[in-house]
């Protein structure tokens, strides 16, 4: 029996170990690249899903921006439609309307001044009106409410107030916007009213 064991240990054991090592190397050579490919494919799928998510978010942002641009375009069209006639027909009526708005709550307007200038990249003329007023704080609030409700496009650029006996002296700066007359390329003009 010891001769058989010696043969087993001498010949078959190294052959068995060699065969076992060959099986392990073959299994590793077969499964390792396959496992790496699967992991690599899973990583590519995860990267692709993340890229799809980023692209969807970018598309959503672009859609929001496009909607905002469309809304702004509609607002601009409404603004120009709401903006009445041109400068030639609306300049004097606008000045008279501002003075009428000031008298409505009981304020006493002084000598108004105005300055006219182009609005860059808008195709409009800005009429800056400075109007000194005498009256109370409540009358000033009434005037500002009238300006807010006015069908004309008027903005209040500034209000300064100085107290006097029996009331206040107010300086109101307004802007009105008018469409320029066709072919008008003037730089601006200034004037004084009553």
Secondary structure, DSSP 8 states (H G I E B T S, - for coil): -HHHHHHIIIIIHHHHHHHHHHHHHHHHHHHHHHHHHHHHHHHHHHHHHHHHHHHHHHHHHHHHHHHHHHHHHHHHHHHHHHS-SBHHHHHHHHHHHHHHHHHHTT-EE---EEEEEEETTTTEEEEEEEEEEEE-HHHHHHHHHHHHH-SS-EEEEEEEEEEETTEEEEEEEEEEEEE--TT----EEEEE--
